[in-house]
Structures are given as C-alpha cells and as structure tokens.
Amino acid sequence: MKRQEWILLIVLAITVMASVLVGVGQVYITGMEGVRLKADQTLWLFFETAALFGISFFIIRLAQTKWLRFLLLSFMTMGFLWIHQVFLPVLVSGAYLAAVIRCGSALRRLLDRHRRLPEYHGVTCMADLTLGCGLLITVFCLMSLAGIGSIENTRLAVLVLLSLSFFPAVSGSEARVRARAGYGGFWRERKPMTVGVSLCLAFFFAMVLLQAGRMNICADYDSLHYGLRSEYILNDGGGIYEDLGSVNVVYTYSKGLEILLLPISGLPSYSFFLSAQLWMTVGLLLTAGKIAGLFVNRRHGLLCLALLASVPGIMNMSVTAKTDSATALFQLIMIYFLLLYIRRQKTYWLVLAGNAFFMTMVLKPTALVFSTIMGGTAFLCMVFMKRLRIQWREPFFLGWIPMLSMWALVWLRTWLLTGLPVTSVFYSIWNKLGFVVRYPFRFDDLPSNGGSLFSISGVKHFLKRLYGVLLAPVGEDMAHVWIAWGTPILLIFLVLFLVVLLARTRRFRKTEEKPFCCLVWMFLACGAASLAALYLLWQVDGNYFILLYALFGILAAVAIGKLESRFLARSVVKLLIPAVLFNVTVTGVSNWKGALGLSPLKLVHKGYFDHWQQEKENMALKGNEKIWEILEADPETRVLVFGQQPEMLMFPCNTQSYTDVEGSGGNFYISASPEAMVSFMDHAGTDYVYLGSGFLRPGTEGWRNVTAMIQSGYVTDVFYENGNGLGRFTADPAVEKAEEELADFVTKYWPGEQQ
C-alpha cells in the first residue's frame, strides 16, 4: 500500500476516534444519558442483543444449506418474539403486507404481458409492494366515498382482492410454474457464508429484533396522539372522509399509511400497527443494500445493510407510528428504479419509479419537497446525460391509474376538511394560489428559527445545530435530534468519501458510470435540502434526515467496494467498528418514547400484549373507571378532553384535547372566549366534555372557558369520579340547572394549583 494511502488511513482513524470520543464524552460522561446507559434494563437489553448476534452468527456461519439456515433463524426469531409478546403482531402484519404484495403482483402481471420482471425477485417485490399499496388505498378510499369504508369492510375487501389474485387468468400460473422450476434447488443449495457476510447478517438480525423486543413499551407521544387511533380519529365506521370534528393540523396530514393499515387497526395491541413499521424498516434496509449492489458486489451490499442497521435515526423510527420509515422506503424504491432506468433505458423502470413517487406523496406532507427534489434531480441528470427516452405505448403506464387515483383520493380528504390539498408547512404557497382555509382550522407559514434569513447570529445558530447533528446532540433544541440521531458515523462517512477521492479506486463499468453520477447528485440535492431545513426551521427533528442517512450508508458501502487496495478496504471496515458499537449503545438508550430496556419477558400469554386493557387499568388508577365505561358504550362518541395528552386521549372513543384546540397546530381563536368554544363544539358535534383532575387551574383561559360554559348551561349533567368530571355538551343551554352544576364543579372537581 502506498504512503499516501497510509496517510489517508491514519486521517480516517483519527476522525473515527475523535468523533466517537466526543460523542461518548458529551452524551454519556457530561451528558444525561450516562445514567440510562448504566441502568439495569439497558444492560439486559445489551445482553439479549449480544446473545441474538452470537446465535445468529453461528447459525449463518455453520448451517450447511439455505433451508437449514432459514429454519434455525426462524425458530430463534419466533422464540424471541414470543417471550417478548410480539409474536402475533409481527406475524399478522407480515402476512398483511404479503397480501398487499400479492395483490400488487396480480396487477403487475396484468400489465406485464411479456413477463419482463422476474418472479420471486427483490426488484419485482418492490414493484408489487408499491402497486399493491396504491391499489388497496384506492379501494379503501372508494369504499369510504360510497359510505361502506368501515375497518371491518376493509378487512373483507382485502380477503376478496387476495382471493381474486390467485385466479390463473390474473396471476399467470404458467409464469409461476416456470419461476418455481428451480425453487427447490435454491433451498437445497450448499453455499457456506464467509465470516464477513455472517457478521453483517447476524448484526442485521440482532438490531431488527432489538426493536421488535421493545415494541410494546415504545408507543410514543406522537403515535398515541394521532397515529395509533385510526379507528376513532380517521375512520369510526363511515370511512375516511367524515368530518370527525378534529381541529389540530396532525389530524389533516396525508394519511396514506394509516389508510393502508386500516385492516390491522383497532386491534387490542398497538404492536400490530407498529410491527408493520418494523417490516417497512426491514424493506428500507434491503432496498438500500440493493442500490449499493448496483455498483459493488453483494458483500458490500450487505455491508451497507449492516451500517444502516446501526444508525439510531433509522432503526428507532421502526417502532413509532410516524410515517418516516415508510416514506424513506418508497423514496429509496423510487431512486432504485430511476437508477435502473438510467442504466437500461427501459421505460417500465421509469413508470415504476413514478409509482413509488406517487406513494410517497400520500405518506408524509414534506415528501412533496424531498421526493420532488430527488425526482427532479434525476430528471435533470437524464436530460444532460441524454438518457431520457420514453416509449409511450408501455403498458405499465396503466399502473399509474390506481396510483394517481390514490394520490387524488388521499389529498381529497385533506381538501374536504381544510380547503387545502396538503397541510403542514405549505400554507403560504396554497394561500397565494387562491386556496382558502375552512373553519375551524388555522394554519401558519413555515415555522422559522426566529432570526433573519441571512445573519451572523443565524449562521452561528446553524453551525451549533450542525455540530449537534454530527457530533453530540446535547443542549438546546437537540432533544428531537437525539431520539433519531445519525451519530458521528455521518462525519466519518464524509471523511471516508475524501479518502476514496484521493486513494486508488477501481473504475466503474460503463453501465455504472451514469447511474452513479445521478446517485451522487441526488445525494448532494438531498444534503442541500437537509442543510436548508437545519438552518431555517424553528424545531429540527432527527427523523427529517432519514433519507439522507440512508444515502450516506449507500455511498459509504460503494466507496469501500471501489477501493483498489483490499488491505485498505478491510482496514476501513475495521475502523468503522468503534463507530458502529457506539451507535448500538445510542440505539439501546434512545427512542421516541424514551423507554428503557425491552418489553417484559412472559412465557404464557395470548401472543400479544393487550395495550387496551393496560390503558383501561391506567385510567382506573387515575380515577376514571366509571367514566371509561360510559364512553366505552359508544365508540362514535365525541369528547373534548381537558386533560394531559396523550394519556387522557386513550378513552375508547373519538377524543381530542383542549391542547389540540389551543396549542401548536390548533386554532387559538377558538379558545379565546367561551362563545367561540361553544360555537366550535357545536360545529364539531361534541357529545361530552371531560375534565381531568388537576388539569384546569384557576386563572387560566381553560378554567374561564369551562366555568363559563357550566355557568351558561352548555355543559350539564356532569358526573364526577375521584376529582375527574364528565359532562354532556348541549348547544341549547340548560339554564335552570346551571347554578347547581357550577356549585358541584366548585366542590367536586379537583383543580390544579392557582395560576
């Protein structure tokens, strides 16, 4: 190895050690996370993860055939899932997503008359998943428009579509038989795994199962607020288009993921929904590995898989109802198909990339920015590289019909509710285009960091944030970065890219040059957009950058794979180990919930953890046992909750909190006076008002509104239980009972401290 390469290796080693030591020092030694790291629950988590890694490694390394390897890994996985009470959620959600893929496969076979996509192949699975999601969301939306879109009916619709997908005329049985001709030989094939491949796969299994093992205790604030209550706040029996009286902006987001997962919503465990997210994250990792595999061999694709499995910002999103993992998955699928199109210039790859783009549009509002930037950058690359050649007779274009319909139907819900096609940070744009916000909503412009667009203070603030994102997310406005952090491995990757630019590398094949150039430009565009968000936004969350994390890992794996010196490549991989181990510790102590350890061990159970029973017991402990029973009688009951969220939103009916109304994302004009509150509650069809013990404090706006509504007779027949209250709301005030109700409130409600 040349002297220059030794120097580059030393520079990389110094970067690794310095960045990891800074992270350890500021996060664990001087920071607050050191206590969590030494907690018994965390130590047990690391012990189980290490055991999973060791067992997986020996199975992958020593099992002689793929069938035996698969069987032993399945037994290990099922045993782990069972003792942590997530076996049925993972199984059911996996089976549901398999049904989605099967429905997409039937549609794809109708379009792919010449059978150009191979059966039982990863790339075909991506196409089928995308088409299947678009098809099912479209069907569920159309059912909702017809008034038959209940959750029970969506389950029936899936069974019907799945049954139809097995008809020979639809599924192409002849093609299936041909594809399976060598299927048995594949499983009987004896192919020993190398040590490096075994380590990467074992690490991947361990990190995925770590997240599965803590799924039951990781339902976070945002998930409980608006992600896990689809049966009450999205579809309470009539479909997704009914105005359920919710005013906060989070209830108006593009609900593509929640619509897709309606058939597994409303079950007694939150983990049925969350485990679907875990499958999405697995798909994200596999897709990233496939993208890297376009430019390097399969071993380096697996290295990409392992590197990304260590990034907390990716893995921690797998056990939350937030849509970032699913969005990043389909963005990577879009990128993969775009690169295949540039490489082979077959129009169907471009069409399939368009399908994935449409899918991202209904998952997360900000995908409108990032997906468009990615697609636009790729389009410009195609134009300048002269690789854009479209065959307009391509039958795959017909696949855009359900995808475009899905996009329009999901955005239709937001428009019907709010008057805008999509909400979040785009209000000023829609306002200039002539859209008018409907009552009772109120939206703000892009929430900036509070400073002028270009200023010395703004630059200092940006550099401080950048330091937090790359090295140590501690201190002011870094809490939301920490729970989905990219860790110093991103800085290490940046230095690695410089090493590769200066070291000797193997040339790209002619078919790889233009796709890789496009991938680099997309990475730079995504990085520029991420830096702009880091500079402009008032609050920065780590999950904003999950696509950037994935692109970092892909390019790092490609860079290592292209190093000409095998010694240098192996040395670089070994140098990454300290950063990966540090990432494991960060993953172990961080998540959106802030929970420690894994779900409790239990051998005898139903196959899942009953979260609804737990919520009922928690409400009883807070003195709400009778109130729960009253509200449980009718799931369509609408309640305005004056209580802590999300804890007090867990009643089995349609609840929204006073914080939803007057807080961030709400409309504070509604809470400005009792008259405005009454008008809103009448508009929303509110049935009950819940008064949580200790929430209302004398002297606050909430206290004035509630006492005024009771005194005016709008809130009546209040039932009190342990200082909590549940009163009926009526738009026709019962004035004759008002004084008595107010006297009861003063004596029976337990207020908080004087404001």
C-alpha positions in Angstrom: 0.0 0.0 0.0 1.3 3.4 -0.9 2.4 6.0 1.6 -0.4 8.3 0.6 -3.0 5.6 1.4 -1.3 5.0 4.8 -1.7 8.8 5.5 -5.4 8.6 4.4 -5.9 5.6 6.7 -4.4 7.5 9.6 -6.6 10.5 9.0 -9.7 8.3 8.9 -8.6 6.6 12.2 -8.1 9.9 13.9 -11.5 11.1 12.7 -13.2 7.9 14.0 -11.5 8.0 17.4 -12.0 11.8 17.9 -15.7 11.8 16.8 -16.5 8.7 18.9 -14.7 10.1 22.0 -16.5 13.5 21.6 -19.8 11.6 21.3 -19.1 9.4 24.4 -17.9 12.3 26.4 -20.7 14.8 25.7 -23.5 12.2 25.6 -22.6 9.8 28.4 -20.0 11.4 30.6 -21.0 15.0 30.9 -24.5 14.5 29.4 -27.6 13.0 30.9 -27.6 9.7 29.0 -24.9 8.1 31.1 -27.4 7.2 33.8 -29.7 5.5 31.2 -26.7 3.6 29.8 -25.9 2.0 33.2 -29.5 1.2 34.1 -30.3 -2.5 34.6 -32.9 -2.5 31.8 -30.3 -1.2 29.4 -27.7 -3.7 30.4 -30.2 -6.6 30.0 -31.1 -5.2 26.5 -27.4 -5.3 25.5 -27.1 -8.8 26.9 -30.0 -10.1 24.8 -28.8 -8.2 21.7 -25.4 -9.8 22.1 -26.9 -13.2 22.5 -29.0 -12.8 19.4 -26.0 -11.6 17.5 -23.9 -14.6 18.6 -26.6 -17.2 18.0 -27.4 -15.7 14.5 -23.7 -15.6 13.6 -23.2 -19.3 14.4 -26.4 -20.4 12.6 -25.5 -18.4 9.5 -21.8 -19.5 9.6 -22.3 -23.2 10.4 -25.6 -24.2 8.8 -24.8 -26.1 5.6 -27.9 -25.4 3.5 -30.1 -22.4 3.0 -33.1 -24.3 4.1 -31.5 -25.3 7.4 -30.2 -21.7 7.9 -33.7 -20.4 7.3 -35.3 -22.9 9.6 -32.9 -22.3 12.6 -33.1 -18.5 12.2 -36.9 -18.7 12.1 -37.0 -20.7 15.3 -34.7 -18.3 17.0 -36.8 -15.3 15.8 -40.1 -16.8 16.8 -38.8 -17.7 20.3 -37.6 -14.2 20.9 -40.8 -12.6 19.6 -42.9 -14.9 21.7 -41.2 -14.3 25.0 -41.5 -10.5 24.4 -45.2 -10.8 23.5 -45.0 -9.6 19.9 -45.2 -12.8 18.0 -48.8 -12.4 16.6 -48.4 -8.7 15.8 -45.2 -9.4 13.7 -46.8 -12.4 12.1 -50.1 -10.7 11.3 -48.6 -7.5 10.0 -46.1 -9.5 7.9 -49.0 -11.6 6.5 -51.0 -8.5 5.7 -48.1 -6.9 3.9 -47.5 -10.2 2.0 -51.2 -9.9 0.9 -50.6 -6.4 -0.2 -47.6 -7.6 -2.3 -49.7 -10.4 -3.7 -52.5 -8.0 -4.8 -49.8 -5.8 -6.4 -48.4 -8.8 -8.1 -51.7 -9.7 -9.7 -52.0 -6.1 -11.0 -48.4 -6.1 -12.2 -48.9 -9.4 -14.1 -51.9 -7.9 -15.9 -49.7 -5.0 -17.1 -46.5 -7.1 -17.7 -47.8 -9.2 -20.5 -44.3 -10.1 -21.7 -43.2 -11.1 -18.2 -40.2 -8.8 -18.3 -39.9 -8.7 -14.5 -38.6 -12.0 -12.9 -40.9 -13.7 -10.5 -39.8 -14.2 -6.8 -37.2 -11.5 -7.1 -36.4 -8.5 -4.9 -36.9 -5.9 -7.6 -40.3 -7.4 -8.5 -41.3 -7.4 -4.9 -40.6 -3.6 -4.7 -42.8 -3.1 -7.8 -45.5 -5.3 -6.4 -45.5 -3.7 -2.9 -45.8 -0.2 -4.5 -48.7 -1.3 -6.8 -50.4 -3.2 -4.0 -50.3 -0.2 -1.7 -51.7 2.0 -4.3 -54.4 -0.5 -5.2 -55.6 -1.1 -1.7 -55.5 2.6 -0.7 -57.6 3.4 -3.8 -60.1 0.7 -3.0 -60.4 1.8 0.7 -60.9 5.4 -0.4 -63.6 4.5 -2.9 -65.3 2.4 -0.3 -65.3 5.4 2.0 -66.8 7.6 -0.7 -69.6 5.0 -1.0 -70.1 5.1 2.8 -69.0 1.5 3.3 -65.4 2.1 4.3 -65.5 0.8 7.9 -62.5 -1.1 9.2 -64.4 -4.4 9.1 -65.3 -3.8 5.5 -61.7 -3.0 4.6 -60.7 -6.4 6.0 -63.3 -8.1 3.9 -62.1 -6.2 0.8 -58.5 -7.4 1.4 -59.8 -11.0 1.5 -61.8 -10.6 -1.7 -58.8 -9.0 -3.6 -56.5 -11.6 -2.3 -58.8 -14.4 -3.5 -59.1 -12.8 -6.9 -55.3 -12.5 -7.2 -55.0 -16.3 -7.2 -57.2 -16.8 -10.3 -54.9 -18.2 -13.1 -56.2 -15.7 -15.5 -55.0 -12.9 -13.3 -51.8 -14.3 -11.7 -50.3 -16.1 -14.6 -49.9 -19.6 -13.3 -47.8 -20.6 -16.3 -45.2 -18.0 -15.4 -45.3 -19.0 -11.8 -44.6 -22.7 -12.6 -41.6 -21.6 -14.8 -40.3 -19.4 -12.0 -40.5 -22.2 -9.5 -38.8 -24.8 -11.7 -35.5 -24.3 -9.8 -37.1 -23.3 -6.5 -36.3 -26.5 -4.6 -32.7 -26.5 -5.8 -32.3 -23.0 -4.4 -33.2 -24.1 -0.9 -31.1 -27.2 -1.1 -28.0 -25.3 -2.3 -24.9 -25.7 -0.2 -23.3 -22.3 0.0 -21.2 -21.6 3.1 -21.2 -18.0 4.3 -17.9 -16.1 4.8 -17.1 -14.6 8.2 -17.7 -11.1 6.9 -21.1 -11.9 5.4 -22.1 -13.8 8.5 -21.2 -10.9 10.8 -23.2 -8.4 8.7 -26.3 -10.6 8.5 -26.1 -11.5 12.2 -25.8 -7.8 13.2 -28.8 -7.0 10.9 -30.9 -9.7 12.7 -29.9 -8.6 16.1 -30.7 -4.9 15.5 -34.0 -5.6 14.0 -35.0 -8.0 16.8 -33.8 -5.4 19.4 -36.5 -3.0 18.1 -39.1 -5.8 18.0 -38.3 -6.7 21.6 -39.1 -3.2 22.9 -42.1 -2.5 20.6 -44.7 -3.0 23.3 -43.2 -0.3 25.6 -42.3 2.2 22.9 -45.6 3.8 21.9 -44.5 7.4 21.9 -46.3 10.8 22.2 -46.9 11.4 18.5 -48.0 7.8 17.9 -50.6 7.9 20.7 -51.7 11.4 19.8 -52.6 10.7 16.2 -51.0 7.6 14.7 -52.5 4.7 16.7 -56.1 5.8 17.0 -57.3 5.3 13.4 -60.5 3.6 14.5 -61.6 6.8 16.3 -60.0 9.8 14.6 -59.7 8.6 11.0 -62.4 6.1 10.4 -65.0 5.5 13.1 -67.3 3.5 10.8 -68.3 5.6 7.8 -64.9 5.9 6.1 -62.1 8.4 6.0 -64.0 11.4 4.6 -66.3 12.0 7.5 -65.6 15.3 9.4 -65.0 13.9 12.9 -64.7 17.4 14.5 -60.9 17.3 15.0 -59.2 20.7 14.6 -55.4 20.1 15.0 -53.2 20.0 11.9 -51.9 16.5 12.7 -55.4 15.1 12.0 -55.3 16.6 8.5 -52.0 15.2 7.3 -51.9 12.9 4.3 -53.0 9.6 5.9 -51.7 7.1 3.3 -50.0 4.8 5.8 -53.0 4.9 8.2 -55.4 4.2 5.4 -53.2 1.3 4.1 -53.1 -0.2 7.6 -56.8 0.2 8.4 -57.4 -3.6 8.3 -54.9 -4.1 11.2 -56.1 -1.1 13.1 -58.5 -1.3 16.0 -56.9 -4.4 17.4 -56.1 -4.8 21.2 -52.4 -4.3 20.8 -50.7 -1.2 19.3 -47.9 -3.5 18.1 -50.0 -4.8 15.2 -49.6 -1.3 13.7 -46.0 -0.7 14.9 -44.8 -4.1 13.6 -45.9 -3.1 10.1 -43.5 -0.2 10.5 -40.7 -2.6 11.5 -41.3 -4.6 8.3 -41.1 -1.2 6.4 -37.7 -0.6 8.0 -36.5 -4.0 7.0 -37.6 -3.2 3.5 -35.7 0.1 3.7 -32.5 -1.6 4.7 -32.8 -4.3 2.0 -33.6 -1.6 -0.7 -30.5 0.4 0.4 -28.5 -2.8 0.1 -29.9 -3.4 -3.4 -29.0 0.2 -4.5 -25.4 -0.3 -3.3 -25.4 -3.7 -5.1 -25.9 -1.9 -8.4 -22.3 -0.7 -8.2 -20.4 -3.2 -6.0 -20.7 -6.9 -5.2 -23.3 -8.5 -2.9 -20.9 -8.5 0.1 -20.7 -4.7 0.1 -24.5 -4.6 -0.3 -24.7 -6.5 2.9 -22.1 -4.1 4.5 -24.5 -1.3 3.6 -27.3 -3.2 5.3 -25.2 -3.6 8.5 -24.0 0.0 8.5 -27.5 1.4 8.2 -28.9 -1.1 10.8 -26.5 0.6 13.3 -27.9 4.1 12.7 -30.4 5.0 15.5 -32.0 7.6 13.3 -33.2 4.8 11.0 -33.8 2.0 13.5 -35.6 4.0 16.1 -38.2 5.0 13.6 -39.2 1.4 13.2 -41.3 1.3 16.4 -43.2 4.5 16.0 -46.4 5.2 14.1 -44.8 8.2 12.4 -44.6 7.7 8.7 -40.9 8.4 8.1 -39.7 4.8 7.6 -42.4 4.0 5.1 -41.7 7.3 3.2 -38.0 6.7 3.1 -38.6 3.1 1.9 -40.6 4.3 -1.1 -38.2 7.1 -1.8 -35.4 4.6 -2.0 -37.5 2.3 -4.2 -38.1 5.4 -6.5 -34.3 6.0 -6.5 -33.6 2.4 -7.3 -35.9 2.3 -10.3 -34.6 5.6 -11.6 -31.1 4.2 -11.5 -32.2 1.1 -13.3 -33.8 3.2 -15.9 -30.7 5.3 -16.5 -28.7 2.1 -16.7 -31.0 0.2 -19.1 -33.4 2.8 -20.6 -36.4 0.5 -20.3 -39.5 2.7 -19.9 -41.1 0.4 -17.4 -38.4 1.2 -14.8 -39.3 4.9 -15.1 -43.0 4.1 -14.7 -42.3 2.0 -11.6 -40.3 4.9 -10.2 -43.3 7.2 -10.8 -45.4 4.7 -8.9 -43.1 5.0 -5.9 -43.1 8.8 -6.2 -46.9 8.9 -6.0 -46.8 6.6 -3.0 -44.5 9.0 -1.1 -46.9 11.8 -1.8 -49.6 10.3 0.4 -47.4 9.2 3.3 -45.8 12.4 4.6 -46.5 16.1 3.7 -42.9 17.0 3.5 -42.3 14.3 0.9 -43.7 16.9 -1.5 -40.4 18.6 -1.1 -37.9 15.8 -0.8 -39.4 13.4 -3.3 -39.7 16.1 -5.8 -36.1 17.2 -5.3 -35.0 13.6 -5.7 -37.1 13.0 -8.8 -36.3 16.4 -10.3 -32.6 15.9 -9.8 -32.8 12.5 -11.5 -34.8 14.0 -14.4 -32.2 16.8 -15.0 -29.4 14.1 -14.9 -31.3 12.1 -17.5 -31.6 15.2 -19.7 -28.0 16.2 -19.5 -26.8 12.6 -19.9 -29.2 12.1 -22.8 -30.7 9.0 -21.2 -34.3 10.1 -21.4 -36.2 8.0 -23.9 -39.8 7.1 -23.2 -41.9 4.6 -25.0 -45.4 5.9 -24.7 -47.0 2.6 -25.6 -45.6 1.0 -22.4 -48.5 -0.9 -20.8 -47.0 -0.3 -17.4 -48.3 3.3 -17.7 -51.8 1.8 -16.9 -50.4 1.2 -13.4 -50.5 5.0 -12.9 -54.3 4.9 -12.9 -54.6 3.4 -9.4 -51.5 5.4 -8.2 -52.8 8.7 -9.4 -56.3 7.9 -8.1 -54.8 7.1 -4.7 -52.9 10.4 -4.6 -56.0 12.4 -5.6 -58.3 10.5 -3.2 -56.0 10.9 -0.2 -55.4 14.6 -0.8 -59.2 14.9 -1.4 -59.7 14.1 2.3 -57.4 16.9 3.4 -59.1 19.3 0.9 -62.6 18.5 2.1 -61.6 19.0 5.7 -59.4 22.1 5.4 -59.7 23.6 2.0 -56.1 22.9 1.3 -54.8 19.8 -0.7 -52.0 19.1 1.8 -51.2 20.7 5.2 -48.0 21.1 7.2 -45.6 23.9 6.2 -47.2 24.8 2.9 -49.9 27.2 3.9 -48.4 30.3 2.4 -48.0 28.6 -1.0 -51.6 27.4 -1.1 -52.8 30.9 0.1 -51.0 32.6 -2.8 -52.6 30.1 -5.2 -56.1 31.1 -4.0 -57.0 28.3 -1.6 -59.0 29.4 1.4 -58.8 27.6 4.8 -62.1 26.3 6.1 -63.4 26.8 9.6 -62.3 25.8 12.2 -58.7 25.4 11.0 -55.9 27.9 11.2 -52.5 27.4 9.7 -49.2 29.3 10.0 -46.5 29.9 7.5 -43.2 27.9 7.6 -42.0 27.9 11.2 -38.6 29.6 11.0 -35.8 29.6 13.5 -36.8 33.2 14.5 -33.9 35.0 13.0 -33.4 36.9 9.8 -32.8 34.8 6.7 -29.1 35.6 6.5 -27.3 37.0 9.6 -24.3 36.3 11.7 -26.4 35.1 14.6 -28.3 32.8 12.2 -25.0 31.3 10.9 -23.8 30.7 14.4 -27.0 29.0 15.3 -26.8 26.9 12.2 -23.2 25.8 13.0 -24.2 25.0 16.5 -27.0 22.8 15.2 -24.7 21.2 12.7 -22.3 20.3 15.4 -25.1 18.8 17.4 -26.3 16.7 14.5 -22.9 15.4 13.5 -21.2 15.0 16.9 -23.3 15.4 20.1 -27.0 16.4 20.2 -27.0 17.9 23.6 -28.3 21.2 24.9 -30.9 23.5 23.5 -33.3 22.3 20.7 -31.4 18.9 20.3 -33.8 16.7 22.1 -35.7 15.7 19.0 -32.4 15.1 17.1 -31.2 12.7 19.8 -34.1 10.4 19.6 -33.5 9.8 15.8 -29.8 10.7 15.6 -27.5 9.9 12.7 -24.5 9.8 15.1 -20.8 10.7 14.2 -20.8 7.9 11.6 -22.1 10.6 9.2 -19.0 12.7 9.7 -16.9 9.6 9.4 -18.5 8.8 6.1 -17.7 12.4 4.9 -14.1 11.8 5.6 -14.3 8.4 4.0 -15.5 10.0 0.8 -12.4 12.2 0.8 -10.2 9.2 1.4 -11.8 7.4 -1.6 -11.3 10.5 -3.8 -7.6 10.6 -3.0 -6.9 6.8 -3.0 -6.7 4.4 -5.9 -10.1 3.1 -6.9 -11.4 0.6 -9.4 -13.1 2.1 -12.4 -16.9 1.9 -12.8 -18.2 -0.1 -15.7 -19.8 1.9 -18.5 -23.2 0.8 -17.4 -22.5 2.1 -13.8 -21.0 5.5 -14.5 -24.1 7.5 -15.3 -26.3 5.9 -12.7 -23.7 6.5 -10.0 -23.3 10.1 -11.2 -27.0 10.6 -10.8 -27.0 9.0 -7.3 -24.3 11.4 -6.2 -26.2 14.4 -7.5 -29.4 13.1 -5.7 -27.3 12.8 -2.5 -26.0 16.3 -2.9 -29.5 17.6 -3.5 -30.9 15.8 -0.5 -28.0 17.1 1.6 -28.6 20.7 0.4 -32.3 20.4 1.3 -31.5 19.0 4.7 -29.0 21.8 5.4 -31.6 24.3 4.5 -34.1 22.7 6.9 -31.4 22.7 9.6 -30.9 26.4 9.1 -34.5 27.6 8.6 -36.8 25.5 10.8 -37.6 26.5 14.3 -37.5 22.9 15.5 -35.4 20.2 13.9 -36.2 16.5 14.4 -33.7 13.8 13.6 -36.3 11.9 11.5 -36.2 14.7 8.9 -32.9 13.3 7.7 -33.7 9.6 7.5 -33.4 9.5 3.7 -30.0 11.4 3.9 -28.8 8.8 6.5 -29.7 6.0 4.0 -27.9 7.7 1.1 -24.8 8.2 3.3 -24.7 4.5 4.1 -25.2 3.5 0.4 -22.4 5.7 -0.8 -20.1 4.6 2.0 -20.6 1.0 1.0 -20.0 1.8 -2.6 -16.9 3.8 -1.7 -15.4 0.9 0.2 -16.2 -1.5 -2.5 -14.4 0.5 -5.1 -11.1 0.8 -3.2 -8.5 -0.9 -5.3 -6.4 -1.9 -2.3 -8.1 -4.8 -0.5 -6.0 -4.1 2.6 -7.1 -0.5 2.7 -10.8 -1.5 2.2 -10.6 -4.1 5.0 -8.8 -1.6 7.3 -11.5 1.0 6.6 -14.2 -1.5 7.6 -12.4 -2.4 10.8 -12.0 1.3 11.6 -15.8 1.7 11.4 -16.4 -0.9 14.2 -15.9 1.6 17.1 -18.5 3.9 15.5 -20.9 1.0 14.9 -20.6 -0.1 18.5 -21.2 3.4 19.7 -24.3 3.5 17.5 -25.5 0.3 19.2 -25.3 2.0 22.6 -27.1 5.0 21.3 -29.9 2.9 19.8 -30.1 1.0 23.1 -30.8 4.1 25.2 -32.7 6.2 22.8 -36.2 6.0 21.2 -39.1 8.3 20.6 -40.9 7.1 23.8 -37.8 7.4 26.0 -38.4 3.9 27.4 -35.6 1.8 28.8 -34.9 -1.8 28.1 -37.1 -4.4 26.4 -40.7 -5.5 26.8 -41.2 -7.7 29.9 -40.5 -11.4 29.4 -43.5 -13.7 29.6 -43.9 -17.3 28.5 -47.7 -17.8 28.8 -49.8 -15.1 27.1 -52.1 -14.5 24.1 -49.3 -14.0 21.6 -49.5 -10.2 22.0 -49.6 -7.5 24.7 -53.0 -6.1 25.4 -52.5 -2.4 25.3 -56.2 -1.5 25.5 -56.5 -3.5 28.8 -53.4 -1.7 30.1 -55.0 1.7 29.1 -58.2 0.8 30.9 -56.3 -0.1 34.0 -54.3 3.1 33.8 -57.5 5.1 33.5 -58.9 3.3 36.5 -55.8 4.1 38.5 -56.3 7.8 37.6 -59.9 7.5 38.9 -61.7 7.1 35.6 -63.2 3.6 35.9 -66.9 4.6 35.6 -66.1 7.3 33.1 -64.3 4.8 30.9 -67.4 2.5 31.0 -69.7 5.4 30.0 -67.6 6.3 27.0 -66.9 2.7 26.0 -70.6 2.2 25.3 -70.4 4.1 22.0 -67.1 4.3 20.1 -68.5 7.1 17.9 -68.9 9.4 20.9 -67.0 12.7 20.5 -65.3 14.1 23.6 -63.3 17.3 24.2 -60.7 16.4 26.8 -59.4 19.0 29.3 -56.6 16.8 30.4 -53.0 15.8 29.7 -52.3 14.4 26.3 -51.8 11.8 25.1 -52.6 10.0 28.3 -56.2 11.3 28.6 -56.9 10.7 24.9 -56.9 7.0 25.4 -60.6 6.6 26.1 -62.2 4.2 23.6 -64.0 6.8 21.5 -63.3 9.9 19.4 -61.3 12.2 21.7 -59.4 15.4 21.1 -57.8 17.5 23.7 -58.1 21.2 24.7 -54.4 21.3 23.8 -55.2 20.2 20.3 -57.5 23.2 20.0 -55.5 26.0 21.5 -51.9 24.7 21.2 -49.4 24.1 18.4 -51.2 23.2 15.2 -54.6 24.2 16.6 -56.6 27.4 16.4 -56.2 29.6 19.5 -59.0 31.9 18.3 -61.4 29.0 19.2 -60.3 29.1 22.8 -60.2 32.9 23.0 -63.7 33.1 24.6 -66.5 30.8 25.9 -68.7 31.8 23.0 -66.1 30.8 20.4 -65.6 27.4 22.3 -69.3 26.8 22.2 -69.5 27.6 18.5 -66.7 25.2 17.8 -68.0 22.4 19.9 -71.4 22.7 18.2 -69.7 22.6 14.8 -67.6 19.6 15.9 -70.6 17.6 17.2 -69.1 17.3 20.6 -71.1 15.0 22.9 -69.1 15.2 26.2 -66.6 17.3 28.0 -64.0 15.5 30.1 -62.4 17.4 33.0 -59.2 15.8 34.1 -58.3 16.1 37.8 -55.6 18.7 38.3 -55.5 19.9 34.7 -57.7 23.0 35.0 -56.1 25.7 37.1 -57.9 28.8 38.4 -56.8 31.9 36.4 -56.1 30.1 33.2 -58.0 30.5 29.9 -59.2 26.9 30.1 -60.6 27.4 33.6 -62.5 30.5 32.5 -63.9 28.8 29.4 -65.1 25.7 31.3 -66.6 27.6 34.2 -68.4 30.0 31.8 -69.8 27.1 29.8 -71.1 25.4 33.0 -72.5 28.7 34.3 -74.3 29.3 31.0 -75.7 25.8 30.9 -73.8 24.4 27.9 -72.1 21.7 30.0 -74.6 19.9 32.1 -75.2 16.5 33.9 -71.6 16.4 35.0 -70.6 13.0 36.5 -67.7 13.3 39.0 -65.3 10.5 39.9 -62.3 11.0 42.1 -62.0 14.6 41.1 -62.5 14.0 37.4 -65.6 15.1 35.6 -67.6 14.0 32.5 -70.3 16.4 31.4 -72.7 16.5 28.5 -72.4 19.3 26.0 -75.5 20.8 24.6 -75.9 23.7 22.1 -79.3 24.5 23.8 -78.2 25.7 27.3 -79.9 24.2 30.3 -80.0 27.4 32.2 -82.2 26.2 35.0 -79.6 23.7 36.2 -76.5 25.9 35.6 -76.1 27.3 39.2 -76.4 23.8 40.7 -73.8 22.4 38.2 -71.4 25.3 38.9 -71.7 24.6 42.7 -71.0 20.9 42.1 -68.0 21.8 40.0 -66.5 24.0 42.7 -66.8 21.3 45.3 -66.3 18.0 43.4 -63.7 18.9 40.7 -60.1 18.8 41.9 -58.3 21.8 40.3 -54.6 22.2 39.8 -52.5 24.9 41.5 -53.6 28.5 41.3 -52.2 30.1 38.1 
